Amino acid sequence: MTYQEAVTELEQILAQLQEVPSDIDQLHARIARAESLLAACRGKLRGVEEQLSDLQRTAEE
């Protein structure tokens, strides 16, 4: 899954949570999915930060 796909799905989940009253099982499933997507996005962002730091160190040498 790409970063953009994860963000798009997170936006959809947020819209669903704001629009439609959910039963507790649906709410739990949506929140669990959102947590998983957020973790994936954070991981991708950390990877990019590390690459940028490496690139900066290489450029400074």
C-alpha distance matrix in Angstrom:
0.0 3.8 6.7 8.2 6.2 6.7 10.1 10.9 10.5 12.5 15.0 15.4 16.1 18.5 20.3 20.7 22.2 24.5 25.7 26.1 28.0 26.2 27.8 27.1 24.9 22.6 22.7 21.9 18.9 17.5 18.3 16.8 13.4 13.8 14.8 11.8 9.5 12.2 12.3 8.8 9.8 13.1 12.1 10.5 13.6 15.9 14.8 15.6 18.8 19.8 19.4 21.5 24.0 24.4 24.9 27.4 29.3 29.5 30.7 33.4 34.8
3.8 0.0 3.8 5.4 5.2 6.3 8.7 9.9 10.8 12.4 14.3 15.5 16.7 18.5 20.1 21.3 22.7 24.5 25.9 26.9 29.0 27.6 29.5 28.9 27.1 24.6 24.2 23.8 21.1 19.1 19.6 18.6 15.3 14.8 15.8 13.4 10.4 12.2 12.7 9.2 8.7 12.1 11.5 8.9 11.5 14.3 13.1 13.1 16.4 17.9 17.1 18.7 21.6 22.2 22.2 24.6 26.9 27.0 27.9 30.6 32.3
6.7 3.8 0.0 3.8 5.5 5.2 6.2 8.6 10.0 10.6 12.4 14.3 15.4 16.5 18.4 20.0 21.1 22.6 24.4 25.7 27.7 26.6 28.7 28.0 26.6 24.1 23.2 22.9 20.6 18.2 18.2 17.7 14.6 13.2 14.1 12.4 9.0 9.8 10.9 7.8 5.9 9.3 9.7 7.1 8.7 12.0 11.7 11.2 14.1 16.2 15.9 16.9 19.7 20.9 21.0 22.9 25.3 26.0 26.7 29.1 31.1
8.2 5.4 3.8 0.0 3.8 5.4 5.0 6.0 8.6 9.7 10.5 12.3 14.2 15.2 16.4 18.4 19.9 21.0 22.5 24.1 26.5 25.7 28.2 28.0 26.7 23.8 23.0 23.3 21.0 18.2 18.7 18.8 15.5 13.9 15.7 14.4 10.7 11.7 13.7 11.0 8.9 12.4 13.3 10.7 11.7 15.3 15.1 14.1 16.8 19.3 18.7 19.3 22.3 23.6 23.3 25.1 27.8 28.3 28.6 31.1 33.4
6.2 5.2 5.5 3.8 0.0 3.8 5.5 5.1 6.2 8.6 9.9 10.6 12.3 14.2 15.3 16.6 18.4 20.0 21.1 22.2 24.6 23.5 25.8 25.7 24.1 21.1 20.9 21.1 18.4 15.9 17.0 16.8 13.2 12.4 14.6 12.9 9.4 11.6 13.5 10.8 9.8 13.6 14.3 12.3 14.0 17.3 17.0 16.7 19.5 21.6 21.2 22.3 25.2 26.3 26.2 28.2 30.7 31.2 31.7 34.3 36.3
6.7 6.3 5.2 5.4 3.8 0.0 3.8 5.4 5.2 6.1 8.6 9.9 10.5 12.2 14.2 15.3 16.5 18.4 20.0 20.9 22.9 21.6 23.7 23.1 21.7 19.0 18.3 18.2 15.8 13.3 13.8 13.5 10.2 9.0 10.9 9.4 5.8 7.9 10.0 7.8 7.0 10.7 11.8 10.6 12.2 15.2 15.6 15.8 18.2 20.3 20.6 21.7 24.1 25.5 25.9 27.7 30.0 30.8 31.6 33.9 35.9
10.1 8.7 6.2 5.0 5.5 3.8 0.0 3.8 5.4 5.0 6.2 8.6 9.8 10.4 12.3 14.2 15.2 16.5 18.3 19.9 22.0 21.3 23.9 23.5 22.6 19.7 18.5 19.0 17.1 14.0 14.2 14.9 11.9 9.6 11.8 11.5 7.7 8.3 11.3 9.9 7.7 11.0 13.0 11.7 12.1 15.5 16.5 16.0 17.9 20.6 21.0 21.4 23.9 25.7 25.9 27.2 29.8 30.9 31.3 33.4 35.8
10.9 9.9 8.6 6.0 5.1 5.4 3.8 0.0 3.8 5.4 5.1 6.3 8.7 9.9 10.6 12.4 14.3 15.4 16.5 18.1 20.7 20.2 23.0 23.2 22.2 18.9 18.3 19.3 17.1 13.9 15.0 16.0 12.7 11.0 13.9 13.6 10.0 11.4 14.5 12.9 11.3 14.7 16.5 15.0 15.7 19.2 19.8 19.2 21.4 24.0 24.1 24.5 27.3 28.9 28.8 30.3 33.0 33.9 34.1 36.4 38.8
10.5 10.8 10.0 8.6 6.2 5.2 5.4 3.8 0.0 3.8 5.3 5.0 6.2 8.6 9.8 10.5 12.3 14.2 15.3 16.1 18.4 17.3 19.8 19.9 18.7 15.4 15.1 15.9 13.4 10.4 11.9 12.7 9.3 8.2 11.5 11.0 8.0 10.3 13.2 12.0 11.4 14.7 16.4 15.6 16.8 19.9 20.6 20.7 22.9 25.2 25.6 26.4 28.9 30.5 30.8 32.3 34.8 35.7 36.3 38.5 40.7
12.5 12.4 10.6 9.7 8.6 6.1 5.0 5.4 3.8 0.0 3.8 5.4 5.1 6.1 8.6 9.8 10.5 12.3 14.3 15.4 17.3 16.4 18.9 18.6 17.9 14.9 13.6 14.4 12.8 9.4 9.8 11.2 8.5 6.0 9.2 9.9 7.0 7.9 11.4 11.2 10.1 12.9 15.2 15.0 15.6 18.5 19.9 20.0 21.6 24.1 25.0 25.5 27.7 29.7 30.2 31.4 33.8 35.1 35.6 37.5 39.9
15.0 14.3 12.4 10.5 9.9 8.6 6.2 5.1 5.3 3.8 0.0 3.8 5.5 5.1 6.2 8.6 9.9 10.6 12.2 14.2 16.6 16.5 19.5 19.8 19.6 16.3 15.0 16.6 15.2 11.5 12.3 14.4 11.9 9.4 12.6 13.6 10.7 11.2 14.9 14.6 12.9 15.6 18.2 17.5 17.6 20.8 22.2 21.8 23.3 26.2 26.8 26.9 29.3 31.4 31.6 32.5 35.2 36.6 36.7 38.7 41.3
15.4 15.5 14.3 12.3 10.6 9.9 8.6 6.3 5.0 5.4 3.8 0.0 3.8 5.4 5.1 6.2 8.6 9.9 10.5 11.8 14.5 14.2 17.3 18.1 17.6 14.0 13.4 15.4 13.6 10.1 11.9 14.0 11.3 9.9 13.6 14.3 11.8 13.3 16.7 16.2 15.3 18.2 20.4 19.8 20.5 23.6 24.8 24.6 26.4 29.1 29.6 30.0 32.4 34.4 34.5 35.7 38.4 39.5 39.8 41.9 44.4
16.1 16.7 15.4 14.2 12.3 10.5 9.8 8.7 6.2 5.1 5.5 3.8 0.0 3.8 5.4 5.1 6.2 8.6 10.0 10.5 12.4 11.6 14.4 14.7 14.3 10.9 9.8 11.7 10.2 6.5 8.3 10.6 8.6 7.1 10.9 12.1 10.4 11.8 15.1 15.4 14.9 17.4 19.7 19.8 20.5 23.2 24.7 25.0 26.5 29.0 30.0 30.6 32.7 34.7 35.2 36.4 38.7 40.1 40.7 42.5 44.9
18.5 18.5 16.5 15.2 14.2 12.2 10.4 9.9 8.6 6.1 5.1 5.4 3.8 0.0 3.8 5.4 5.1 6.2 8.7 10.3 12.1 12.2 15.3 15.6 16.0 12.9 10.9 13.1 12.7 8.9 9.3 12.4 11.1 8.6 11.8 13.9 12.1 12.3 15.9 16.7 15.5 17.5 20.4 20.6 20.5 23.3 25.2 25.2 26.3 29.1 30.2 30.4 32.3 34.7 35.2 35.9 38.4 40.1 40.4 42.0 44.6
20.3 20.1 18.4 16.4 15.3 14.2 12.3 10.6 9.8 8.6 6.2 5.1 5.4 3.8 0.0 3.8 5.4 5.1 6.1 8.4 11.2 12.1 15.6 16.7 17.3 13.8 12.5 15.3 14.7 11.1 12.4 15.5 13.9 12.0 15.4 17.1 15.1 15.7 19.3 19.7 18.5 20.8 23.6 23.3 23.3 26.3 28.1 27.8 29.0 32.0 32.8 32.8 35.0 37.3 37.6 38.4 41.0 42.5 42.6 44.4 47.1
20.7 21.3 20.0 18.4 16.6 15.3 14.2 12.4 10.5 9.8 8.6 6.2 5.1 5.4 3.8 0.0 3.8 5.4 5.2 5.7 8.4 8.7 12.2 13.6 14.0 10.4 9.7 12.8 12.1 8.9 11.0 14.0 12.7 11.7 15.2 16.8 15.4 16.6 19.9 20.4 19.8 22.2 24.7 24.8 25.2 28.0 29.7 29.8 31.1 33.8 34.8 35.1 37.2 39.4 39.8 40.8 43.3 44.8 45.1 46.9 49.5
22.2 22.7 21.1 19.9 18.4 16.5 15.2 14.3 12.3 10.5 9.9 8.6 6.2 5.1 5.4 3.8 0.0 3.8 5.7 6.0 7.0 7.4 10.7 11.6 12.7 9.7 7.7 10.9 11.3 8.2 9.2 12.7 12.4 11.0 13.9 16.3 15.4 15.9 19.1 20.3 19.8 21.6 24.4 24.9 25.1 27.5 29.6 29.9 30.9 33.5 34.9 35.1 36.9 39.3 40.0 40.7 43.1 44.8 45.2 46.8 49.4
24.5 24.5 22.6 21.0 20.0 18.4 16.5 15.4 14.2 12.3 10.6 9.9 8.6 6.2 5.1 5.4 3.8 0.0 3.8 6.2 7.8 9.7 13.3 14.5 16.1 13.2 11.2 14.5 15.1 12.0 12.6 16.3 15.8 13.9 16.8 19.3 18.0 18.1 21.6 22.7 21.6 23.3 26.4 26.7 26.4 29.1 31.2 31.1 31.9 34.9 36.1 36.0 37.9 40.4 40.9 41.4 44.0 45.8 45.9 47.4 50.1
25.7 25.9 24.4 22.5 21.1 20.0 18.3 16.5 15.3 14.3 12.2 10.5 10.0 8.7 6.1 5.2 5.7 3.8 0.0 3.8 6.7 9.2 12.9 15.0 16.4 13.3 12.3 15.9 16.1 13.3 14.8 18.2 17.5 16.2 19.4 21.5 20.2 20.8 24.2 25.0 24.1 26.2 29.0 29.1 29.1 31.9 33.8 33.7 34.8 37.7 38.7 38.7 40.8 43.2 43.5 44.2 46.8 48.4 48.5 50.2 52.9
26.1 26.9 25.7 24.1 22.2 20.9 19.9 18.1 16.1 15.4 14.2 11.8 10.5 10.3 8.4 5.7 6.0 6.2 3.8 0.0 3.8 6.0 9.6 12.2 13.5 10.5 10.2 14.0 14.2 12.1 14.1 17.2 16.8 16.3 19.4 21.3 20.6 21.5 24.7 25.6 25.2 27.3 29.9 30.2 30.6 33.2 35.1 35.3 36.5 39.2 40.3 40.6 42.6 44.8 45.3 46.2 48.7 50.2 50.6 52.3 54.9
28.0 29.0 27.7 26.5 24.6 22.9 22.0 20.7 18.4 17.3 16.6 14.5 12.4 12.1 11.2 8.4 7.0 7.8 6.7 3.8 0.0 3.8 6.9 9.5 11.6 9.5 8.8 12.5 13.7 12.2 13.7 16.8 17.2 16.9 19.5 21.7 21.6 22.4 25.3 26.6 26.5 28.3 30.8 31.6 32.0 34.3 36.3 36.8 37.8 40.3 41.7 42.1 43.9 46.2 47.0 47.7 50.0 51.8 52.3 53.8 56.3
26.2 27.6 26.6 25.7 23.5 21.6 21.3 20.2 17.3 16.4 16.5 14.2 11.6 12.2 12.1 8.7 7.4 9.7 9.2 6.0 3.8 0.0 3.7 6.3 7.9 5.8 5.7 9.3 10.3 9.6 11.4 14.0 14.7 15.0 17.4 19.4 19.7 20.8 23.4 24.7 25.1 26.9 29.1 30.1 30.9 32.9 34.9 35.7 36.8 39.1 40.5 41.2 42.9 45.0 46.0 46.9 49.0 50.7 51.5 53.0 55.4
27.8 29.5 28.7 28.2 25.8 23.7 23.9 23.0 19.8 18.9 19.5 17.3 14.4 15.3 15.6 12.2 10.7 13.3 12.9 9.6 6.9 3.7 0.0 3.8 5.6 5.5 6.2 8.6 10.2 10.8 12.3 14.3 15.6 16.5 18.4 20.2 21.2 22.4 24.5 26.0 26.9 28.4 30.4 31.8 32.7 34.5 36.4 37.5 38.6 40.6 42.3 43.2 44.7 46.6 47.9 48.9 50.8 52.5 53.5 55.0 57.2
27.1 28.9 28.0 28.0 25.7 23.1 23.5 23.2 19.9 18.6 19.8 18.1 14.7 15.6 16.7 13.6 11.6 14.5 15.0 12.2 9.5 6.3 3.8 0.0 3.8 5.5 5.0 6.0 8.6 9.9 10.4 12.0 14.1 15.1 16.3 18.3 19.8 20.8 22.4 24.4 25.5 26.6 28.5 30.3 31.2 32.6 34.6 36.1 36.9 38.8 40.6 41.7 42.9 44.8 46.3 47.3 49.0 50.8 52.0 53.3 55.4
24.9 27.1 26.6 26.7 24.1 21.7 22.6 22.2 18.7 17.9 19.6 17.6 14.3 16.0 17.3 14.0 12.7 16.1 16.4 13.5 11.6 7.9 5.6 3.8 0.0 3.8 5.4 5.1 6.2 8.6 10.0 10.6 12.3 14.2 15.4 16.7 18.4 19.9 21.3 22.8 24.4 25.8 27.3 29.0 30.3 31.7 33.4 35.0 36.2 37.8 39.5 40.8 42.1 43.8 45.3 46.6 48.2 49.8 51.1 52.6 54.6
22.6 24.6 24.1 23.8 21.1 19.0 19.7 18.9 15.4 14.9 16.3 14.0 10.9 12.9 13.8 10.4 9.7 13.2 13.3 10.5 9.5 5.8 5.5 5.5 3.8 0.0 3.8 5.4 5.1 6.1 8.5 9.9 10.6 12.2 14.2 15.4 16.4 18.2 20.1 21.2 22.4 24.2 25.9 27.1 28.4 30.2 31.8 33.1 34.4 36.3 37.7 38.9 40.5 42.2 43.5 44.8 46.6 48.1 49.2 50.9 52.9
22.7 24.2 23.2 23.0 20.9 18.3 18.5 18.3 15.1 13.6 15.0 13.4 9.8 10.9 12.5 9.7 7.7 11.2 12.3 10.2 8.8 5.7 6.2 5.0 5.4 3.8 0.0 3.8 5.5 5.2 6.1 8.5 9.9 10.5 12.2 14.3 15.3 16.3 18.3 20.0 20.9 22.3 24.3 25.8 26.6 28.3 30.3 31.5 32.5 34.5 36.2 37.1 38.5 40.5 41.8 42.8 44.7 46.4 47.5 48.9 51.1
21.9 23.8 22.9 23.3 21.1 18.2 19.0 19.3 15.9 14.4 16.6 15.4 11.7 13.1 15.3 12.8 10.9 14.5 15.9 14.0 12.5 9.3 8.6 6.0 5.1 5.4 3.8 0.0 3.8 5.5 5.2 6.1 8.6 9.9 10.6 12.4 14.3 15.3 16.6 18.5 20.0 21.0 22.7 24.6 25.7 26.9 28.9 30.5 31.4 33.1 35.0 36.2 37.3 39.1 40.7 41.8 43.4 45.2 46.5 47.8 49.8
18.9 21.1 20.6 21.0 18.4 15.8 17.1 17.1 13.4 12.8 15.2 13.6 10.2 12.7 14.7 12.1 11.3 15.1 16.1 14.2 13.7 10.3 10.2 8.6 6.2 5.1 5.5 3.8 0.0 3.8 5.5 5.1 6.2 8.6 9.9 10.7 12.3 14.2 15.5 16.7 18.4 20.0 21.3 22.9 24.4 25.9 27.4 29.0 30.3 31.9 33.4 34.9 36.3 37.9 39.3 40.7 42.3 43.8 45.2 46.8 48.7
17.5 19.1 18.2 18.2 15.9 13.3 14.0 13.9 10.4 9.4 11.5 10.1 6.5 8.9 11.1 8.9 8.2 12.0 13.3 12.1 12.2 9.6 10.8 9.9 8.6 6.1 5.2 5.5 3.8 0.0 3.8 5.4 5.1 6.1 8.6 9.9 10.5 12.1 14.3 15.4 16.3 18.2 20.0 21.1 22.3 24.2 25.8 27.0 28.3 30.3 31.7 32.8 34.4 36.2 37.4 38.7 40.5 42.1 43.1 44.8 46.9
18.3 19.6 18.2 18.7 17.0 13.8 14.2 15.0 11.9 9.8 12.3 11.9 8.3 9.3 12.4 11.0 9.2 12.6 14.8 14.1 13.7 11.4 12.3 10.4 10.0 8.5 6.1 5.2 5.5 3.8 0.0 3.8 5.4 5.0 6.1 8.6 9.8 10.3 12.3 14.2 15.1 16.3 18.3 20.0 20.8 22.3 24.3 25.7 26.6 28.4 30.3 31.3 32.5 34.5 35.9 37.0 38.7 40.5 41.6 43.0 45.1
16.8 18.6 17.7 18.8 16.8 13.5 14.9 16.0 12.7 11.2 14.4 14.0 10.6 12.4 15.5 14.0 12.7 16.3 18.2 17.2 16.8 14.0 14.3 12.0 10.6 9.9 8.5 6.1 5.1 5.4 3.8 0.0 3.8 5.4 5.1 6.3 8.7 9.9 10.8 12.6 14.4 15.5 16.8 18.8 20.1 21.2 22.9 24.8 25.8 27.3 29.1 30.5 31.7 33.3 35.0 36.3 37.7 39.4 40.8 42.2 44.1
13.4 15.3 14.6 15.5 13.2 10.2 11.9 12.7 9.3 8.5 11.9 11.3 8.6 11.1 13.9 12.7 12.4 15.8 17.5 16.8 17.2 14.7 15.6 14.1 12.3 10.6 9.9 8.6 6.2 5.1 5.4 3.8 0.0 3.8 5.4 5.1 6.2 8.6 9.9 10.7 12.4 14.3 15.4 16.8 18.4 20.0 21.3 22.9 24.4 26.0 27.4 28.8 30.4 31.9 33.2 34.7 36.4 37.8 39.1 40.8 42.7
13.8 14.8 13.2 13.9 12.4 9.0 9.6 11.0 8.2 6.0 9.4 9.9 7.1 8.6 12.0 11.7 11.0 13.9 16.2 16.3 16.9 15.0 16.5 15.1 14.2 12.2 10.5 9.9 8.6 6.1 5.0 5.4 3.8 0.0 3.8 5.4 5.0 6.0 8.6 9.8 10.4 12.1 14.1 15.3 16.3 18.2 19.9 21.1 22.3 24.2 25.8 26.8 28.3 30.2 31.4 32.6 34.5 36.1 37.1 38.7 40.8
14.8 15.8 14.1 15.7 14.6 10.9 11.8 13.9 11.5 9.2 12.6 13.6 10.9 11.8 15.4 15.2 13.9 16.8 19.4 19.4 19.5 17.4 18.4 16.3 15.4 14.2 12.2 10.6 9.9 8.6 6.1 5.1 5.4 3.8 0.0 3.8 5.5 5.1 6.2 8.7 9.9 10.5 12.3 14.4 15.3 16.4 18.4 20.1 20.9 22.5 24.5 25.7 26.8 28.6 30.2 31.3 32.8 34.6 36.0 37.3 39.2
11.8 13.4 12.4 14.4 12.9 9.4 11.5 13.6 11.0 9.9 13.6 14.3 12.1 13.9 17.1 16.8 16.3 19.3 21.5 21.3 21.7 19.4 20.2 18.3 16.7 15.4 14.3 12.4 10.7 9.9 8.6 6.3 5.1 5.4 3.8 0.0 3.8 5.5 5.2 6.3 8.8 10.0 10.7 12.6 14.4 15.5 16.8 18.8 20.1 21.3 23.0 24.6 25.9 27.3 28.9 30.4 31.8 33.3 34.9 36.4 38.1
9.5 10.4 9.0 10.7 9.4 5.8 7.7 10.0 8.0 7.0 10.7 11.8 10.4 12.1 15.1 15.4 15.4 18.0 20.2 20.6 21.6 19.7 21.2 19.8 18.4 16.4 15.3 14.3 12.3 10.5 9.8 8.7 6.2 5.0 5.5 3.8 0.0 3.8 5.4 5.1 6.2 8.6 9.8 10.7 12.3 14.2 15.4 16.7 18.4 20.1 21.3 22.7 24.4 25.9 27.1 28.6 30.4 31.7 33.0 34.8 36.7
12.2 12.2 9.8 11.7 11.6 7.9 8.3 11.4 10.3 7.9 11.2 13.3 11.8 12.3 15.7 16.6 15.9 18.1 20.8 21.5 22.4 20.8 22.4 20.8 19.9 18.2 16.3 15.3 14.2 12.1 10.3 9.9 8.6 6.0 5.1 5.5 3.8 0.0 3.8 5.4 5.1 6.1 8.5 9.9 10.4 12.1 14.2 15.3 16.3 18.3 20.0 20.9 22.3 24.3 25.6 26.7 28.5 30.2 31.3 32.8 34.8
12.3 12.7 10.9 13.7 13.5 10.0 11.3 14.5 13.2 11.4 14.9 16.7 15.1 15.9 19.3 19.9 19.1 21.6 24.2 24.7 25.3 23.4 24.5 22.4 21.3 20.1 18.3 16.6 15.5 14.3 12.3 10.8 9.9 8.6 6.2 5.2 5.4 3.8 0.0 3.8 5.5 5.1 6.1 8.7 9.9 10.5 12.3 14.4 15.2 16.5 18.5 20.0 21.0 22.6 24.3 25.6 26.9 28.6 30.2 31.5 33.3
8.8 9.2 7.8 11.0 10.8 7.8 9.9 12.9 12.0 11.2 14.6 16.2 15.4 16.7 19.7 20.4 20.3 22.7 25.0 25.6 26.6 24.7 26.0 24.4 22.8 21.2 20.0 18.5 16.7 15.4 14.2 12.6 10.7 9.8 8.7 6.3 5.1 5.4 3.8 0.0 3.8 5.5 5.1 6.3 8.7 9.9 10.7 12.6 14.3 15.5 16.8 18.6 20.1 21.3 22.7 24.5 26.0 27.2 28.7 30.5 32.2
9.8 8.7 5.9 8.9 9.8 7.0 7.7 11.3 11.4 10.1 12.9 15.3 14.9 15.5 18.5 19.8 19.8 21.6 24.1 25.2 26.5 25.1 26.9 25.5 24.4 22.4 20.9 20.0 18.4 16.3 15.1 14.4 12.4 10.4 9.9 8.8 6.2 5.1 5.5 3.8 0.0 3.8 5.4 5.1 6.2 8.6 9.9 10.7 12.3 14.3 15.4 16.5 18.4 20.0 21.1 22.5 24.4 25.8 26.9 28.6 30.6
13.1 12.1 9.3 12.4 13.6 10.7 11.0 14.7 14.7 12.9 15.6 18.2 17.4 17.5 20.8 22.2 21.6 23.3 26.2 27.3 28.3 26.9 28.4 26.6 25.8 24.2 22.3 21.0 20.0 18.2 16.3 15.5 14.3 12.1 10.5 10.0 8.6 6.1 5.1 5.5 3.8 0.0 3.8 5.5 5.1 6.1 8.6 9.9 10.4 12.2 14.2 15.2 16.3 18.3 19.8 20.8 22.4 24.2 25.5 26.8 28.8
12.1 11.5 9.7 13.3 14.3 11.8 13.0 16.5 16.4 15.2 18.2 20.4 19.7 20.4 23.6 24.7 24.4 26.4 29.0 29.9 30.8 29.1 30.4 28.5 27.3 25.9 24.3 22.7 21.3 20.0 18.3 16.8 15.4 14.1 12.3 10.7 9.8 8.5 6.1 5.1 5.4 3.8 0.0 3.8 5.4 5.1 6.2 8.8 9.9 10.6 12.5 14.3 15.4 16.6 18.4 20.0 21.2 22.6 24.3 25.9 27.4
10.5 8.9 7.1 10.7 12.3 10.6 11.7 15.0 15.6 15.0 17.5 19.8 19.8 20.6 23.3 24.8 24.9 26.7 29.1 30.2 31.6 30.1 31.8 30.3 29.0 27.1 25.8 24.6 22.9 21.1 20.0 18.8 16.8 15.3 14.4 12.6 10.7 9.9 8.7 6.3 5.1 5.5 3.8 0.0 3.8 5.5 5.1 6.3 8.7 9.9 10.7 12.4 14.3 15.4 16.5 18.4 20.1 21.1 22.5 24.5 26.2
13.6 11.5 8.7 11.7 14.0 12.2 12.1 15.7 16.8 15.6 17.6 20.5 20.5 20.5 23.3 25.2 25.1 26.4 29.1 30.6 32.0 30.9 32.7 31.2 30.3 28.4 26.6 25.7 24.4 22.3 20.8 20.1 18.4 16.3 15.3 14.4 12.3 10.4 9.9 8.7 6.2 5.1 5.4 3.8 0.0 3.8 5.3 5.1 6.2 8.6 9.9 10.5 12.3 14.2 15.2 16.4 18.3 19.9 20.9 22.5 24.6
15.9 14.3 12.0 15.3 17.3 15.2 15.5 19.2 19.9 18.5 20.8 23.6 23.2 23.3 26.3 28.0 27.5 29.1 31.9 33.2 34.3 32.9 34.5 32.6 31.7 30.2 28.3 26.9 25.9 24.2 22.3 21.2 20.0 18.2 16.4 15.5 14.2 12.1 10.5 9.9 8.6 6.1 5.1 5.5 3.8 0.0 3.8 5.4 5.0 6.2 8.6 9.8 10.5 12.3 14.1 15.2 16.5 18.3 19.8 21.1 22.9
14.8 13.1 11.7 15.1 17.0 15.6 16.5 19.8 20.6 19.9 22.2 24.8 24.7 25.2 28.1 29.7 29.6 31.2 33.8 35.1 36.3 34.9 36.4 34.6 33.4 31.8 30.3 28.9 27.4 25.8 24.3 22.9 21.3 19.9 18.4 16.8 15.4 14.2 12.3 10.7 9.9 8.6 6.2 5.1 5.3 3.8 0.0 3.8 5.4 5.2 6.3 8.7 9.9 10.6 12.3 14.2 15.4 16.5 18.3 20.1 21.5
15.6 13.1 11.2 14.1 16.7 15.8 16.0 19.2 20.7 20.0 21.8 24.6 25.0 25.2 27.8 29.8 29.9 31.1 33.7 35.3 36.8 35.7 37.5 36.1 35.0 33.1 31.5 30.5 29.0 27.0 25.7 24.8 22.9 21.1 20.1 18.8 16.7 15.3 14.4 12.6 10.7 9.9 8.8 6.3 5.1 5.4 3.8 0.0 3.8 5.4 5.0 6.1 8.6 9.8 10.4 12.1 14.2 15.2 16.3 18.3 20.2
18.8 16.4 14.1 16.8 19.5 18.2 17.9 21.4 22.9 21.6 23.3 26.4 26.5 26.3 29.0 31.1 30.9 31.9 34.8 36.5 37.8 36.8 38.6 36.9 36.2 34.4 32.5 31.4 30.3 28.3 26.6 25.8 24.4 22.3 20.9 20.1 18.4 16.3 15.2 14.3 12.3 10.4 9.9 8.7 6.2 5.0 5.4 3.8 0.0 3.8 5.5 5.1 6.1 8.6 9.8 10.4 12.3 14.2 15.2 16.5 18.6
19.8 17.9 16.2 19.3 21.6 20.3 20.6 24.0 25.2 24.1 26.2 29.1 29.0 29.1 32.0 33.8 33.5 34.9 37.7 39.2 40.3 39.1 40.6 38.8 37.8 36.3 34.5 33.1 31.9 30.3 28.4 27.3 26.0 24.2 22.5 21.3 20.1 18.3 16.5 15.5 14.3 12.2 10.6 9.9 8.6 6.2 5.2 5.4 3.8 0.0 3.8 5.4 5.1 6.1 8.5 9.8 10.5 12.2 14.1 15.4 16.8
19.4 17.1 15.9 18.7 21.2 20.6 21.0 24.1 25.6 25.0 26.8 29.6 30.0 30.2 32.8 34.8 34.9 36.1 38.7 40.3 41.7 40.5 42.3 40.6 39.5 37.7 36.2 35.0 33.4 31.7 30.3 29.1 27.4 25.8 24.5 23.0 21.3 20.0 18.5 16.8 15.4 14.2 12.5 10.7 9.9 8.6 6.3 5.0 5.5 3.8 0.0 3.8 5.4 5.1 6.1 8.5 9.9 10.5 12.2 14.2 15.6
21.5 18.7 16.9 19.3 22.3 21.7 21.4 24.5 26.4 25.5 26.9 30.0 30.6 30.4 32.8 35.1 35.1 36.0 38.7 40.6 42.1 41.2 43.2 41.7 40.8 38.9 37.1 36.2 34.9 32.8 31.3 30.5 28.8 26.8 25.7 24.6 22.7 20.9 20.0 18.6 16.5 15.2 14.3 12.4 10.5 9.8 8.7 6.1 5.1 5.4 3.8 0.0 3.8 5.4 5.0 6.0 8.6 9.7 10.3 12.2 14.4
24.0 21.6 19.7 22.3 25.2 24.1 23.9 27.3 28.9 27.7 29.3 32.4 32.7 32.3 35.0 37.2 36.9 37.9 40.8 42.6 43.9 42.9 44.7 42.9 42.1 40.5 38.5 37.3 36.3 34.4 32.5 31.7 30.4 28.3 26.8 25.9 24.4 22.3 21.0 20.1 18.4 16.3 15.4 14.3 12.3 10.5 9.9 8.6 6.1 5.1 5.4 3.8 0.0 3.8 5.4 5.0 6.2 8.6 9.8 10.6 12.6
24.4 22.2 20.9 23.6 26.3 25.5 25.7 28.9 30.5 29.7 31.4 34.4 34.7 34.7 37.3 39.4 39.3 40.4 43.2 44.8 46.2 45.0 46.6 44.8 43.8 42.2 40.5 39.1 37.9 36.2 34.5 33.3 31.9 30.2 28.6 27.3 25.9 24.3 22.6 21.3 20.0 18.3 16.6 15.4 14.2 12.3 10.6 9.8 8.6 6.1 5.1 5.4 3.8 0.0 3.8 5.4 5.1 6.2 8.6 10.0 10.9
24.9 22.2 21.0 23.3 26.2 25.9 25.9 28.8 30.8 30.2 31.6 34.5 35.2 35.2 37.6 39.8 40.0 40.9 43.5 45.3 47.0 46.0 47.9 46.3 45.3 43.5 41.8 40.7 39.3 37.4 35.9 35.0 33.2 31.4 30.2 28.9 27.1 25.6 24.3 22.7 21.1 19.8 18.4 16.5 15.2 14.1 12.3 10.4 9.8 8.5 6.1 5.0 5.4 3.8 0.0 3.8 5.5 5.1 6.1 8.6 10.1
27.4 24.6 22.9 25.1 28.2 27.7 27.2 30.3 32.3 31.4 32.5 35.7 36.4 35.9 38.4 40.8 40.7 41.4 44.2 46.2 47.7 46.9 48.9 47.3 46.6 44.8 42.8 41.8 40.7 38.7 37.0 36.3 34.7 32.6 31.3 30.4 28.6 26.7 25.6 24.5 22.5 20.8 20.0 18.4 16.4 15.2 14.2 12.1 10.4 9.8 8.5 6.0 5.0 5.4 3.8 0.0 3.8 5.4 5.1 6.2 8.8
29.3 26.9 25.3 27.8 30.7 30.0 29.8 33.0 34.8 33.8 35.2 38.4 38.7 38.4 41.0 43.3 43.1 44.0 46.8 48.7 50.0 49.0 50.8 49.0 48.2 46.6 44.7 43.4 42.3 40.5 38.7 37.7 36.4 34.5 32.8 31.8 30.4 28.5 26.9 26.0 24.4 22.4 21.2 20.1 18.3 16.5 15.4 14.2 12.3 10.5 9.9 8.6 6.2 5.1 5.5 3.8 0.0 3.8 5.5 5.2 6.5
29.5 27.0 26.0 28.3 31.2 30.8 30.9 33.9 35.7 35.1 36.6 39.5 40.1 40.1 42.5 44.8 44.8 45.8 48.4 50.2 51.8 50.7 52.5 50.8 49.8 48.1 46.4 45.2 43.8 42.1 40.5 39.4 37.8 36.1 34.6 33.3 31.7 30.2 28.6 27.2 25.8 24.2 22.6 21.1 19.9 18.3 16.5 15.2 14.2 12.2 10.5 9.7 8.6 6.2 5.1 5.4 3.8 0.0 3.8 5.4 5.4
30.7 27.9 26.7 28.6 31.7 31.6 31.3 34.1 36.3 35.6 36.7 39.8 40.7 40.4 42.6 45.1 45.2 45.9 48.5 50.6 52.3 51.5 53.5 52.0 51.1 49.2 47.5 46.5 45.2 43.1 41.6 40.8 39.1 37.1 36.0 34.9 33.0 31.3 30.2 28.7 26.9 25.5 24.3 22.5 20.9 19.8 18.3 16.3 15.2 14.1 12.2 10.3 9.8 8.6 6.1 5.1 5.5 3.8 0.0 3.8 5.5
33.4 30.6 29.1 31.1 34.3 33.9 33.4 36.4 38.5 37.5 38.7 41.9 42.5 42.0 44.4 46.9 46.8 47.4 50.2 52.3 53.8 53.0 55.0 53.3 52.6 50.9 48.9 47.8 46.8 44.8 43.0 42.2 40.8 38.7 37.3 36.4 34.8 32.8 31.5 30.5 28.6 26.8 25.9 24.5 22.5 21.1 20.1 18.3 16.5 15.4 14.2 12.2 10.6 10.0 8.6 6.2 5.2 5.4 3.8 0.0 3.8
34.8 32.3 31.1 33.4 36.3 35.9 35.8 38.8 40.7 39.9 41.3 44.4 44.9 44.6 47.1 49.5 49.4 50.1 52.9 54.9 56.3 55.4 57.2 55.4 54.6 52.9 51.1 49.8 48.7 46.9 45.1 44.1 42.7 40.8 39.2 38.1 36.7 34.8 33.3 32.2 30.6 28.8 27.4 26.2 24.6 22.9 21.5 20.2 18.6 16.8 15.6 14.4 12.6 10.9 10.1 8.8 6.5 5.4 5.5 3.8 0.0
